[in-house]
Amino acid sequence: MTYEVKQRKQQELFRKSITSKGSKYFLDDSERDRNLYNWQDQASVQRVKDYFKDNKIKWWNCYFDAPEGQKPDGLNITRHLLSSQVACINHLFFIKHDKEAVLAVINGISGMPMKFKDVMNIPCDKGTDNYIAFEVVASKDYLHEIDLKRGEFCTSVDAFVYAIDENNERWLIPIEWKYTETYERDDKSIGTKGKTRLSRYCNTEGDNLIGNSKQLKSLPKYQNSIYFQEPFYQLMRQALWAECICNSKEEEVFPAEHFVHIHVCPKENKELLDKWYAEVTNMHSMEEAWREMLTDQSLYHLVDPKELLAPIAESYPELYRYLQNRYWK
């Protein structure tokens, strides 16, 4: 049984526990709020909704989030219980105001390149005490993607922390969140869209972002390469996103000296983690394949969500118990 099938069954049981209805891994239209932690507390749910609305972020939606024959508009929480966006929100949103909790989480990741002494309010978000932000885009079009909108059609990071290390230097910490995702062969470098992508990220007659990257290794040929196959395509763009911001002397929103890329994925998702992406690599796992493309290994960390949240188990026991019952069984 695959991890996705196991999680479908788990989410069916979860749905039954909160609605007395089973047999489906998606909620009824009137039950969308129940996809969030602490859904009984309307003020808590409203804070999440207001965050997305105030910061003009689109929700991830799927086909059954819209009336038949229409496309979903991304304005409402998805009904889908296997949404990785919702999983990310449920794990991190309810601690984002707590500086000590956020520090404990990032300092608890094994192998981090530095110890962090502070996290800063993230200036792209409205309000204060935003120590984790969601669906963050760059302040400038570093990657030639033209239209920068949070949560849609451009490079964004699922979650983001802006930290200061013990040497008083600033770090970008982009977090990519996976849940049940798996990927078949889908070459992002072919066709008309592929030509556009190649011109954005590795145009040898332009700024050649990959070729000039200090973190990503150059290749003799980029078309049909690992950089244009998921899940590596997302990781490539996020690494460039962070590196370009750090390199910019004109960056005003997130000026930083360094970045470290966090990749969250359940260790049980063997279909993603242990797959051999044979068309683009000789390495026999996702992590090995991606690390082969990196210059500085300390700037990428793959972490299980349960291990990520372990440092706040005692300070947030109800949240931790909810995550354990819903996602980690």
N, C-alpha and C positions, 0 to 999 in steps of 0.2 A: 504494500500500500504506500503510495507516495505521500510526502509531507502535505501537499495541498489537499488530498483526499482526507487525510487525518484531521486537518484543520477545518475542513468543511463539516465533518461530523462533530468536531468540538464546538464549532460556532452554532450548529443546529441545537446542541445541548444548551449552549449559552442562551440562545434565543428562547428556548423553552423555559429557562429559569427566570427570564425577565418578562415574558409575555404569555406564558402557559401555552405557547404554540411551538410545535417542532417541525421537523421535516424540511425546513428551508434554511439556507444560510444567508438570507437577506430579509430585511424587515418590511413590514407594511408601510405604506406612505405616511401614515399618521404616527409611526413609531421611530422616525429617523433620529430623534434626540437620544434614543436609547442606545445608539451606537457609541455614545460618549460615556466615559467614566463619570460617576456621580450624577447620572441623568435625572435622578429624583430631585435634585437641587436645581430648580429652574434658574436661579441666579448664576450658578456655576456653568450651566449650559449656555446661558445668554452671554457670558464672558467669552466663551469660545466663538460663538456666532458674531459677536461684536468685533472680536479681533479680526476675523476674516473680512467682515464688511468694512471696518474702519481702515484697514490696510489694503483694501481692494485686491483680496486674494480669492482665486477661484477654488472651489472644492473639486476634488477628483470625482467624476461621475461616470457611470456606465450606462448601457443602453436601457436598463429597466428603471433608471432614475428619472425618465421623462415619459410623458404620455405616449401611447403607441403612435408611431409615425412621426414623432418629433425628436429633435436632438436635445440632450440634457444641457442646461445652461450654466451649470457649475455654481449656482447661487445657494444651493441647499446641501446639507450633509447627505452623503450617499446612504442608501439603504443596504449596501453590500457590507457584510460583516467581515469579509476578508480584505478590506481596503488597507493597503500599507500606509496610506496617508492618515487614516483614522488611527491605525496602530501607533504611528509616530506621535500623533497628538495625545493619545491616551497615555503613552509612556512619559512624555516630556512637558506637555502644556501645563500641567497642574503643579509643576515645581519651578516654572520659568521665572516666577517672581522672587524666588528664594536664592539669594546669592550663595549662601553656604552650601545648599543642596547642589546647585549647579557646579560649584567648585569641586565638591566631593565626587560628583559623577565624572568630570573630565580628568581629575587627578587619579581616579580609580582605574583608568584604562591602563592596562599593562604595557610597558614599553614606550610610554609617551616621551618625546624628546626633551621635555622640560617639566619642572614643577611650576604650577600656576598659582599665583598669590591673589589674583583678583579676576573678576569678570565684569565687563562694562555693560551699561545699558546700551541696547542696540539702536542706533540712531535712525534706522530706516523705519522703525515701528513707532506708532503714535503712543504717547504716554510714557510712564516711567516704570522702573523695575522690570524691564524686559531683558532678562539675562539669557533667554533662548528665544530666537525668532524662527519663523516657519516660512517655507516657500520663498526664500530670499533670492533676489536677483542683484546683479551688479548695478552700481550707480552710473556706469558708463558702458557703452556697447563695445567692450573689449573683444568680444568674440564674433563681431560682425553679424549679429543676429537681428538687427534692426529694431524689432518691437519687443521691448522688455516689459513683460507683464507677469506678476507673481502668480505662479501656479499654472501657466499655460504658454506653450509654444516658444519656449526659450530655455536656456540653461538656468536652472534654479536649484537651490539645495533644500532638501526636505527640512532640515533644522540647522541652526547656526549659532555658534557661541563666539564671542569677541573677548579674548582673554589677555592678561598681562602676566608675564613670567617673573621669576625672581630677579632677573636682570633688568626689569622695567621695560622689556620689549614686548610689542604687541603681536598677538597671534590671531589669525583667522582659523576657526575650527568648523569647516563645513561637514555636515553629517548626512550621509545617504542612507535611507532606511528601506530595507527589504523585508518582506514577510513570506508570502507563498510564491513569489515570482519565479518563473523559469523562462528560459529563452531558447528558441530553436534558431537555426541559421537564418539570418536576415541581414544581408550585406547593405549597410547604410551608405556605401560609397558608389553604388551603381545607379544608372538612370539619370534623369534630369535633376532630381533632388540630391543624388549622390555627387554630382558635379558641383552643386552649390555647397554641399558640406565640405568637400575637398578644398574648395576655394576659401572657405571660412577658416579652416583649422590648419591647413598645411599648404598654403599657396606659396610655392617657391619663388614666385615673382613678386610677392607681397611681403607681409610680415612673418609668414611661415611660423605660426604659433607653436606647433609641435616641434619643428626643426630647431627653433631657437629656445625651446624650453630647457631649463636646467634639471627638471625633475623627470620629464618624459623622455625616453630614449628615441633618438631619430631612427628612421627606417629608410632603406633604399627606395622603397615603393610603398605608398600609403593606401592606394586603392586595393580593396579586398583584404586589408590588414586587420589585425586585432583591434585597432583603434576604432573601427567602424562596425564592430559586432557587439551587440549587447551581451552581458552587462558592462563591457569595457568601454563602450561608446559614451555612456553616462559618466563613468569614472574619468575618462579622458577629458571631457568637457569641464567637469568640476575641478579637476586639477589645474587646467588652464585658467579657469575662472579665478581661482585663488591666487595662482602665481602671477597673473596679469595685474590683479589688484595690488599685490605686494610690490610689484615692479614699478607701478605708476607713481610718478612724482606729483601728479595732479589729483590723486585720489583724495576726496574730502570727506566721504561718508565713513569708509572703513580703512583709513591709513594703517598699514601694518608692515612689520619687518619679516614675518614668518607665517607659514600655515602648516597645519597638520590635518590630514583627510581621514575622517572616521567613517567606516562602512559597517553598518549594523545589519546583521542577518542571523536568524535562528540557526544554531549549529545543526538542528535536525533537518534543515532544508538541504538534503543531500543532492537533490536533483539540480540545484543551483550550484552548490559549493563543490561537489565532487565530480561534476561533469567535465569530460574532456572535450574542449572546443576545438576539435581536431582540424577544422578547416583553417584555423588562424594561429594555432600554437601546438608545440610538442609537449607542453606541460599538462599534467593530468588532473589538475584541479583549478578552480577559478582563482583562488588566491595565488597559487604558484605562477599561473599564467600572467596575472596582473603585476605581481612583484618583479617578474622578468623585465617588465617595461619601465621600472622605476630606478632612478639613480640613488636616491636616499631612502632606504627602507624604513627609517624611523618616522617618516612623514606620512605613512599609510598604516592604518590599524583596522583589522577586521575583528568585530566584537559581537558576541551574543547579547541580545537585549536583556536577558535575565542578569547576566554578569555586569552589564552597563548600569543597571539600576540597583545592584547589590548595595552600594554605599548608602542608599537612602531607605533601606528596608526597615530600620528602627525608627527613623524620623517620620516616615510616611507609611505606617503599617497598613492602613486601609487601602491606599493606592497599590501598594505592593501585593497585598492579598488579591485585589481585583485583577491585577495583571497576571498573577500566578494562575488564578482560576480560569481566566478567559484565554490566555495566550500560551502559558508555559507548561501546561500539563502534558 
